[in-house]
Amino acid sequence: MDYTTYTKATEQVLEMANDGQGGYVCISTGHMVMEGHDDPDFQRIVNGADPVTPEGVPLVWAMKLLGIKEAERVYEQKYTT
């Protein structure tokens, strides 16, 4: 799990796109963490993302308990036009 904020994650993804780097982002939930624990192939896929962001509030709480006070929930927003 990467420590990031919503703004930093957005900037990172835009930078990756503008630089033509390619890659992928995983927006991780607690369920994904447990699936990665149980399935090494899934874990490799998730860990290969750049970045892996905490979607679930429990993941943010855990990061804060680990001393990452600035951790924020980074989640998909749906926009309508």
C-alpha positions, 0 to 999 in steps of 0.5 A, a space after each residue: 500500500 502506498 502512502 498518498 493523498 488524493 491529490 498526490 495520487 491524481 498528480 502521479 497518475 497524470 504524470 504517468 500518462 503525460 510521460 507515456 509511462 503506462 502502468 496501472 493503479 490498484 484502488 485497494 480495499 480490505 478485501 483485496 488485502 486479504 485476497 492478496 494474502 491468500 493468493 500469491 498471484 493476485 498479490 503480485 498483480 496488486 503489488 505491481 501497480 504504481 500506485 496502490 491506494 487505500 480505498 477503504 477507511 479501515 486501511 486508512 485507520 491501519 496506516 494511521 496506526 502505523 504512524 502515517 498520519 497524513 494517510 487519506 482514502 483515495 477512491 474512484 469518483 464517478 462524474 456525470 455530465 
